[in-house]
Amino acid sequence: MPEQISELRYLEKLKVDQNNLKYLPSEMFKLSNLNTLTACNNNLSFLPDGIETLSKLEILLINDNKI
């Protein structure tokens, strides 16, 4: 995921399913309006510190990962 993701300040929904992601980059925790994050079918093995800063996050879908 590109570092420029943090510039999308008004982004509310992010779907990154089936991208072979091994981690969620810390830049995405600057998305203060994010309310839905879908990261299914990747290679995530943990949720990083900082995810709690997404105070508007209501929906988090991470099924079919290594978590």
HUKALIN-V425371 format. One record per residue. N is the residue number from 1. RES is the residue in one small letter. PSI is psi in radians with two decimals (NA if undefined). BURIAL is I if it has 16 or more other ideal C-beta (glycine too) atoms within 10 Angstrom, else O. Layout:
{{N | RES | PSI | BURIAL} {N | RES | PSI | BURIAL}}
This chain:
{{1 | m | 2.29 | O} {2 | p | 2.60 | O} {3 | e | -0.47 | O} {4 | q | -0.13 | O} {5 | i | -0.56 | I} {6 | s | -0.27 | O} {7 | e | -0.17 | O} {8 | l | 1.11 | O} {9 | r | -0.47 | O} {10 | y | 0.09 | O} {11 | l | 2.28 | I} {12 | e | -0.52 | O} {13 | k | 2.34 | O} {14 | l | 2.15 | I} {15 | k | 1.99 | O} {16 | v | 0.66 | I} {17 | d | 2.60 | O} {18 | q | 0.86 | O} {19 | n | 0.17 | O} {20 | n | 0.55 | O} {21 | l | 2.39 | I} {22 | k | -0.32 | O} {23 | y | 2.82 | O} {24 | l | 2.14 | I} {25 | p | 2.55 | O} {26 | s | -0.42 | O} {27 | e | -0.53 | I} {28 | m | -0.25 | I} {29 | f | 0.02 | I} {30 | k | -0.02 | O} {31 | l | 1.38 | I} {32 | s | -0.28 | O} {33 | n | 0.06 | O} {34 | l | 2.14 | I} {35 | n | -0.25 | I} {36 | t | 2.20 | O} {37 | l | 2.10 | I} {38 | t | 2.07 | O} {39 | a | 0.86 | I} {40 | c | 2.76 | O} {41 | n | 0.88 | I} {42 | n | -2.77 | I} {43 | n | 0.58 | O} {44 | l | 2.34 | I} {45 | s | -0.07 | O} {46 | f | 2.80 | O} {47 | l | 2.20 | O} {48 | p | 2.71 | O} {49 | d | 2.43 | O} {50 | g | -0.33 | O} {51 | i | -0.44 | O} {52 | e | -0.23 | O} {53 | t | -0.20 | O} {54 | l | 1.34 | I} {55 | s | -0.36 | O} {56 | k | -0.03 | O} {57 | l | 2.08 | I} {58 | e | -0.54 | O} {59 | i | 2.14 | O} {60 | l | 1.97 | O} {61 | l | 2.05 | O} {62 | i | 0.46 | I} {63 | n | 2.78 | O} {64 | d | 0.84 | O} {65 | n | -3.02 | I} {66 | k | 0.24 | O} {67 | i | NA | O}}
